[in-house]
Amino acid sequence: MKTRNLTLALIILLSSSALLAQKVEVNTEESNIAWLGKKIGGQHDGNIQLKSGYFELNNDKIVSGNFVIDMKSITCNDLKDENYNKKLVGHLKSDDFFGVAKYPKATFVIKEVQEKSASKYHVKGDLTIKETTKSIEFPIEISVIESKAVASASITIDRSEFDVRYGSGSFFDGLGDKMIYDDFTLDVTLV
C-alpha cells in the first residue's frame, strides 16, 4: 500500500511539473539579429537570420532555451554600392571570417537564468561559432508589444575567442589602420 501511494504521489508530482513546463517557439520571421563590427576609422552593420529557437518556461519564467543562427544569411546594411556590399558579405562568409560553407550555423544554448525583476533576466549559456563553444552571459529584457512577448538583448562577442582571425590585432602585428576590432555586437530581438 505504501509503495502504491508513493508511486501515485510521484506520478502526480511529475505530471504537475510537466504541466508547469512549457516550450515557447520563437517566430523566426518577426525576430531579428542585427550585427555591428568596427574597425579603425569605420564600421559595418547588417543582419543575420534566426533559423530556429525556443524558450522553455516553468511557471512563466525562462529556465532554458536553444537557438540556431543561419550564418549563410549574413547581410550588410551600410554599403549601398552593390559591388562593395557583395564583396564584404562574401568576405564575411569566407574562411577568413565565419567559413559558412563548412559552418552554416551558429548555436546558443541557455544554461542558466537568473531573474532580476519581472521583466529582466541575466542569461548564461554556450555560444558555438565554427567549431568553438564558449560560455557567454548577458542581460535580457522581456516586454509585451502588440500582444506578443519580445525578448531583447545586446550581446558583445569577442570573435578572436572563436578563431575568427582576419585583421585581428590579437593574432597579427603591424596591421595599422587595417585592424578590425575583435569585439562585435549583436542586438537581438526575439518575438
N, C-alpha and C positions, 0 to 999 in steps of 0.2 A: 504493500500500500504506500509506504514512504517513497519507494522508487518511482511509482506511478505519479504521485503528487509532485515529486521533484522534477520528473520529466515534463509533466504538464506545465509547471511553473517556468521551466527553461524554455519550452516552446512559446509560451505567452510572452516572455521577456524578449526572445529573439524576434518574434513576429512584430512586437511593438517597436523594437529598434528598427526593423526593416521598413515599417510604415513611416517612421520619422525621417529616414534617409531618403533623399530624392536626388536624382540626376537631372540637371538642367542643361540642355544643349544650347550652345551659343549660335546665334544667327550669323552665319559667315558672310551673308550678303550685306547686312547692315553694320557689321563690325568693321573696324579699321585699325591698321597698324601703320603709323607714319614714322619714317626714319629720318634722322639728321646726322650727317657726318661732316666734320670740319677739318680744314687743312689750313696751313699758314696762308693768310690772305684770302680765304674764301670758305665756302661751304656748299654742300649739295643736299637736297632733300627729295623724298619720294615716298612710295608706299610699298607694302608687302601684304599679300592676302593671307588671311587665316584659312587653312584648308578644313580644319575641324576643331572642335573644342567643347568641353563641358565642365561645369562645376558640380561637385557633389555637396549637397546641403544636408544638414541634420538640424532639426528644429529651426529651419530658416536661416541657419548660419553656415557659411562656407567652411568645409572641412578638407576638401581636396579638389583637384582638377587636373585636366590633361588637355594640352593644346598642340596642334600641328600647324606649322607655318610653311606655306608653299614658297620655297626660295626661288623657284623659277618665275614667280610673279613680280619680282623686283621691278619697280618703275622709278623714273626720275621726273620730278615736277618742275624744277627750276630752270632747266636748259630748254629754251624754246626752239633753238635750232635743231631740226630733226636729226641731222647727221651727228652732231655732238652728243645729243641725247642718246641716240642708238649706241654710239661709241662708249659712253660712260656705262650704260646699262650692260652692254656686252662685257665690259671690263669687270664690273661687279659680279657678273655671273661666271667669269673665268676662274681658273685655278689660282690666279693672283689674289683673288678675294674669297668668294664663297664656293667656288667649284660646283655649281649646281647640277652639272651633268652627272657627277658622282654622288653629290649630296643634295638631292632635290628637296629635302625638307629639314627643318629645324624643329625641335620639340621643347616644350616646357611642361614639367610635371610639378604640381604643387605638393609639397611635403608637409608643410606646417603653416597654420594660420592662427594669428593672434588678433582677437577682436579688440580694437581700441575704443570704438564707440558703436552706436547703432549703424553707422554708415561707413566707418573707416576700419580698415584691417591692415595688418602687416603680414606679408606673404613671404615664405621661404620655399625655394624649390630648386629643381635641377633643370638647367638650360643646356641643351645639346645643339651645338653648331659644328658641322663637319663631323669628325669622329670624337670630339672633345665634349665632355659633360662637366659643368661647373655648377656649384651651388651659388645662387644669387638671392637677394632679398630686396623688397621694395614695398612702399605703401600703396594700397588701392583704396578707392572710394566708390561706394555704390550709391546710385541715385535712381530716382524714377522719373523718366521723361516720356510723356505721352503714353502712360500706362505700361511702359517697358522698363525692366531693370537694366541699368547700364553700369558696367564696371569700368573705371578708368584709372590709368597709371602712367607715370613717366618713368622709364627704366633706362639707366645708363649702363652700358656694357663695354668692357674693355676687350676689343677684338683680338689683341695680342694673346690673351688667355685661350683663344680658340684657334690659334695657329693661322690667323689672318694677318700676314706679314707685310704685304705690299706697302711701301712708303712709310713703314713704321720706324720711328726713332728707337724703339725698343730692340730692334733687330739690326738696323743699318746705321752706320755713321755717315756724316757728310751729306745728308740729304738737303740741307739748307732750306730754301723756300719750297722744296718739293715734298717736304714732310707732311704726312697725313696723321692727324691725332688718333691715338688708339681708342679713345672713348667715342662711342656713338650713342645716340639717344633713340629710344623707341617710345612714341606716345601711343598708347594702346587704348582703344575704346571697344569694349565687348558688349554687345546687345543680346 
